[in-house]
Amino acid sequence: MIDERQQMIIRQSQLTTVIKYTGECGVCLDPVELLQVTELFYSYIVEGYKPEVKERFNKLGEFLKTKK
């Protein structure tokens, strides 16, 4: 089980990843969207690439296309 400190580190790391990724792609997310995408990346790290996570990533891809 992941303790609270590890969760915080993972979330901070994934937030950084999301900010870099969206910046390089030219996508501007509002704060809520930024946190939602970060939580998806966090889910991937903690749970792996399960079918539910895969589906959420597919939806994210479609969403990001609309933000450009």
N, C-alpha and C positions, 0 to 999 in steps of 0.2 A: 504494500500500500504506500502511496505517495504521501509524505507528510506536508504540512502547510507551507513550510519553507521551500520545499522542492516545487510545489505547485506555483508559488510566487515566482520562482526562478524561471520555470517553464513559460508562464504567462508573459513575463517581461521579455524573454527571449523571442517568443512568438510575436509579440507586439512589435518589436524591432524588425523582425522579418517582414511582417505585414506592411509596416510603414515604408521599408526599403522597396519592397515589391511594387506596391501601388505607386510609389514615387517614380520608379523606373518605367512603369507602364503608362504613366500620365493619368492615373485614376485618382480622383479626389473623393475621399470618403468622409462623411460627417462622423463625429465622435461615436455615436451609437453604432454605426456601420463598422467602424474600426474595431470596436470591442467585439461585435458579433463575429467578424472574420477572425479575430484573434482567438476567440473561443473555439471556432472550428479548427484552427491549427492546433490549439491545445488538445482538443479531442483526438485529433490524429496522433499526436505524440503519446497520449495516455492510453488510448484504446486501439490504436493501429488502424489499418485501412479496411475497416469493416464495411459491409454493404451500406449501412446507414451513413457512415462518414463519407463513403464514395459518392452517394447520392447528394449529400450536402455540398461536396466539392463540385459536382456537376452543376448544381443550381448556382453556386458561387460564380462559376465560370460564365454562365449565362448572364447573371446579374452584372458582373464586371464589364461585360461587353456593352451593356446599356449605359454605363457610367462614363464611357470614353467620349 
